Amino acid sequence: MNRKYVDLHLHIDGSLNIAWMYERAKKRKVIPEDMPFTAYYKTIIPDGEDIEAVFKRFDVPLAIMQCEEDIHDACYELLKEICRDNVIYAELRFAPQLHTREGLSQEDALRAAIRGINDAMDDYPIKANILVALMHQGDSAAVNEKENMESLLLAEKYLGKGVCGLDLAGFENNCDLNEYAPLFMLAREKSIPFTIHAGEMGNAENVHKALMMGADRIGHGINAVSDEKILAELVKTQIPLEICATSNLYFGYTYASHPIHELLRRGCKIVICTDDMSFVLNNMAYEFNMLNKVGISDDMLDQFTLNAIAEAFISDEEKEKLRKQLKVNTND
Ligand SMILES: [Zn+2]
């Protein structure tokens, strides 16, 4: 079946084509020019599985994406690739503050990413927007409050012009999630839609905090499964969880034991996403196939896609166009 997909949760810096990154990393001298592919591969997929090792995976893509050309090309190549994987719409997470090491401003970085996406949309049948990611850095929200505020104001400036909303990413447990509440209160006032990573590395209480901040979607949220009250909140509000099952295997789950099954049984609204395709070696078809193999029905998989369209940060007209594209798919 030629299924089409909508991916609302993938990080640009975690989803670049591994072979493309290898060539670009050599060209930018991020890795030695004579480094064999197998040795480079170990830096992308290290053996160590502690959380520090997992975050070190971002070193190479972030070291590459420090000039406008590379940010542009990274976004262009990523969109080209996921279009080939039958993704018809994607919301790509990008944290401009991580791309200023070599002199770019946050705005330069964001504009380069938007240009890359626009150029790919001109060349391939795919639509996409950027979710500007605010970052957890250090052990307090005060550490990069200035940078996060700048990112938020940029999201406002480019909203509807390549940006569709905000995210909060990074180490979820660095500090109390509520320290970010003032930023999201401001986002609410400015009518910027947002999703927050919560209940992935952190506990169920973080999902409650994200809901209280007014999150339109929750990134992961799987740990809500351990708290009846928070589960009830999710069911009542129907705020969707962006489930990235393969990415969560790191926490010791299998596809069969992943909380998605219980979350569905309870009536939570779910969308399926990839998260970091370079590191977990997945794509949307892979996620759907793996879930299908552990008992999630074809009808439910179809529903995930309809949920993703309904919960995307785009206009009703754009949603209707995507639904029409799915219908063409069914008649294939
Ligand atoms: Zn994520």
Residues whose N, C-alpha, C, O or C-beta is under 5 A from the ligand:
A	BS01	ZN	D275
